[in-house]
């Protein structure tokens, strides 16, 4: 596992850790079942506070990317399918909501495109 924290980055360090581990898990660079370093160990190797890494791990666990197995450690979960199911569920809820609001398909898609551009930092 290779992580690089950039202090001059606009994203806070915990978000950089979260995003990099998430991307490596989704790309397969970190395979399902890969044992992650302990919070303390990763914090030391990155020169970060333990709470910073713990916050990133909590967010990753909430996203279904990793799972903690008590004293056995923290592992990459089978997140691809879980993430896809969650995205599909959110999309279905959105579609039902905009239909109830009386928006047309073009308006609904436009709102999604705007939201995705904002979330991914695209102009």
C-alpha positions as CSV (number, residue, x, y, z in Angstrom):
1,X,0.0,0.0,0.0
2,X,1.4,3.4,-1.0
3,X,-0.1,6.6,0.4
4,X,1.2,10.1,-0.1
5,X,-0.1,13.0,2.0
6,X,0.4,16.5,0.6
7,X,0.3,19.2,3.2
8,X,-0.2,21.9,0.5
9,X,-3.3,20.0,-0.8
10,X,-6.7,21.6,-0.2
11,X,-8.1,18.3,1.1
12,X,-7.5,17.6,4.8
13,X,-5.1,14.8,5.5
14,X,-7.8,12.3,6.7
15,X,-9.7,12.8,3.4
16,X,-6.5,12.2,1.4
17,X,-6.0,8.9,3.4
18,X,-9.6,8.0,2.8
19,X,-9.6,8.8,-0.9
20,X,-6.3,7.0,-1.6
21,X,-7.3,3.8,0.2
22,X,-10.7,3.8,-1.4
23,X,-9.3,4.3,-4.9
24,X,-6.7,1.6,-4.3
25,X,-9.4,-0.8,-3.1
26,X,-11.7,-0.1,-6.0
27,X,-8.9,-0.4,-8.6
28,X,-7.8,-3.7,-7.1
29,X,-4.3,-2.4,-6.1
30,X,-5.5,-3.4,-2.6
31,X,-7.2,-6.7,-3.1
32,X,-10.2,-7.9,-1.1
33,X,-9.0,-9.3,2.2
34,X,-5.8,-7.3,2.3
35,X,-4.9,-6.5,5.9
36,X,-4.3,-2.8,6.4
37,X,-1.8,-1.4,8.9
38,X,-3.0,-0.6,12.3
39,X,-4.3,3.0,12.9
40,X,-1.2,3.7,15.0
41,X,1.2,2.1,12.6
42,X,-0.2,4.0,9.5
43,X,-0.2,7.3,11.5
44,X,3.4,6.8,12.4
45,X,4.5,5.9,8.9
46,X,2.7,8.9,7.4
47,X,3.6,11.4,10.1
48,X,0.0,12.0,11.0
49,X,-1.9,12.1,14.3
50,X,-3.6,8.8,15.3
51,X,-7.0,10.5,15.3
52,X,-6.5,11.6,11.7
53,X,-6.0,8.0,10.5
54,X,-8.8,6.8,12.8
55,X,-11.2,9.3,11.2
56,X,-10.2,8.1,7.7
57,X,-10.7,4.4,8.8
58,X,-14.1,5.2,10.3
59,X,-15.2,6.9,7.0
60,X,-13.9,4.0,5.0
61,X,-15.7,1.5,7.2
62,X,-18.9,3.6,6.9
63,X,-18.5,3.5,3.1
64,X,-18.1,-0.3,3.1
65,X,-14.6,-0.2,1.8
66,X,-12.9,-1.7,4.8
67,X,-14.0,-3.9,7.7
68,X,-12.6,-4.2,11.2
69,X,-12.5,-7.7,12.6
70,X,-11.8,-6.8,16.2
71,X,-8.3,-7.9,17.3
72,X,-7.7,-9.6,14.0
73,X,-7.2,-6.2,12.3
74,X,-8.7,-4.2,9.5
75,X,-9.2,-5.6,6.0
76,X,-10.3,-4.4,2.6
77,X,-13.9,-5.5,2.2
78,X,-15.7,-6.6,-1.0
79,X,-16.7,-3.0,-1.4
80,X,-17.2,-2.8,-5.1
81,X,-20.5,-4.6,-5.0
82,X,-21.6,-2.9,-1.8
83,X,-20.8,0.5,-3.2
84,X,-22.6,-0.2,-6.4
85,X,-25.7,-1.4,-4.5
86,X,-25.7,1.7,-2.3
87,X,-25.3,4.0,-5.4
88,X,-28.1,2.2,-7.2
89,X,-30.3,2.6,-4.1
90,X,-29.6,6.3,-3.9
91,X,-30.2,6.7,-7.6
92,X,-33.6,4.9,-7.3
93,X,-34.6,7.2,-4.3
94,X,-33.5,10.3,-6.3
95,X,-35.5,9.2,-9.4
96,X,-38.7,8.6,-7.3
97,X,-38.2,11.9,-5.5
98,X,-37.8,14.1,-8.7
99,X,-40.8,12.3,-10.3
100,X,-42.9,13.2,-7.2
101,X,-41.6,16.8,-7.5
102,X,-42.9,16.9,-11.1
103,X,-39.5,17.4,-12.7
104,X,-38.9,16.0,-16.2
105,X,-36.1,13.5,-17.0
106,X,-34.0,16.3,-18.6
107,X,-34.3,18.5,-15.5
108,X,-33.4,15.5,-13.2
109,X,-30.4,14.6,-15.3
110,X,-29.2,18.2,-15.4
111,X,-29.4,18.4,-11.6
112,X,-27.3,15.1,-11.3
113,X,-24.7,16.4,-13.8
114,X,-24.3,19.6,-11.8
115,X,-24.0,17.8,-8.5
116,X,-21.4,15.4,-9.9
117,X,-19.4,18.2,-11.4
118,X,-19.4,20.0,-8.0
119,X,-18.5,16.8,-6.1
120,X,-15.7,15.9,-8.4
121,X,-14.4,19.4,-8.7
122,X,-15.0,19.8,-12.5
123,X,-15.9,23.0,-14.1
